[in-house]
Amino acid sequence: MPATGWYDWQKISAKAKRPYHFTPKATPFAFGGVYPKLIDTREAVHYFSDDDIMTLGARAQAYAFYDPRGPVAIVATSLKSIEYMNRFMNLAAGERPIRLFVAVEQARTWLHQLKRGM
């Protein structure tokens, strides 16, 4: 049995079916592939619970299977944003660079420096 793709039932007659394996033509990628990402939370309104952040971080961590992934620069200024984003960074880092900034300009500069070094 192949480990990739999906299974469906192929109709071979009016009353008979057999399992059919097919593989998608597109390959999946996580959070935009190896492109740099900038997450700006400066104007965010926080309605997240601790469970929400843990779930989001666990989901991002599950995508580590698709490494290499692009670097992530997070901009946060409020104490609540910094707390949430630190927790997210700890859970979702994997093999990619991820940093927290207080200014968008600093985050963009860091991402551009990493892009030149790739």
ZAMARGU-4260 file (C-alpha; in steps of 0.2 Angstrom, whole numbers, plus 5000, padded with zeros to 4 digits):
<rodrens>
0) 5000/5000/5000 | 5008/5017/4995 | 5010/5029/5010 | 5006/5045/5000 | 4990/5050/4991
5) 4972/5045/4994 | 4960/5031/4992 | 4943/5031/4984 | 4932/5018/4976 | 4933/5015/4958
10) 4916/5009/4950 | 4920/4994/4939 | 4902/4988/4936 | 4885/4992/4941 | 4887/4983/4958
15) 4906/4981/4960 | 4919/4993/4966 | 4937/4992/4970 | 4949/5003/4980 | 4959/5015/4969
20) 4974/5024/4975 | 4978/5041/4967 | 4992/5054/4971 | 4989/5072/4969 | 4998/5082/4956
25) 5002/5096/4967 | 5015/5094/4982 | 5009/5101/4998 | 5019/5115/5007 | 5017/5123/5024
30) 5014/5141/5028 | 5019/5147/5011 | 5035/5136/5008 | 5052/5143/5010 | 5047/5161/5008
35) 5050/5174/5022 | 5035/5178/5032 | 5031/5194/5042 | 5018/5193/5056 | 5013/5210/5062
40) 5003/5209/5078 | 5004/5228/5083 | 4986/5232/5080 | 4979/5214/5085 | 4964/5212/5096
45) 4967/5197/5107 | 4953/5184/5110 | 4965/5169/5110 | 4965/5157/5125 | 4980/5147/5130
50) 4972/5132/5122 | 4971/5142/5105 | 4989/5147/5105 | 4994/5129/5110 | 4984/5122/5096
55) 4991/5135/5083 | 5009/5131/5089 | 5006/5112/5088 | 4999/5113/5070 | 5014/5124/5065
60) 5025/5111/5073 | 5017/5097/5063 | 5022/5105/5047 | 5040/5103/5052 | 5039/5087/5041
65) 5040/5099/5026 | 5056/5108/5031 | 5065/5118/5025 | 5052/5132/5028 | 5055/5150/5027
70) 5060/5162/5041 | 5047/5171/5051 | 5049/5188/5059 | 5035/5193/5071 | 5032/5211/5077
75) 5023/5213/5093 | 5022/5228/5105 | 5009/5224/5118 | 5014/5213/5133 | 5000/5201/5128
80) 5006/5199/5110 | 5024/5197/5116 | 5018/5183/5128 | 5007/5174/5115 | 5021/5176/5101
85) 5034/5169/5113 | 5024/5154/5116 | 5020/5152/5098 | 5039/5153/5094 | 5043/5140/5106
90) 5031/5128/5099 | 5033/5131/5080 | 5051/5135/5077 | 5057/5118/5070 | 5073/5120/5059
95) 5068/5138/5053 | 5074/5155/5060 | 5060/5164/5069 | 5062/5180/5079 | 5052/5193/5088
100) 5054/5211/5085 | 5046/5227/5091 | 5047/5237/5075 | 5042/5232/5057 | 5058/5240/5050
105) 5069/5229/5061 | 5059/5213/5056 | 5061/5218/5037 | 5079/5221/5038 | 5082/5204/5047
110) 5072/5195/5033 | 5081/5204/5019 | 5098/5199/5027 | 5092/5181/5028 | 5086/5181/5011
115) 5103/5187/5004 | 5112/5173/5014 | 5101/5159/5007
</rodrens>
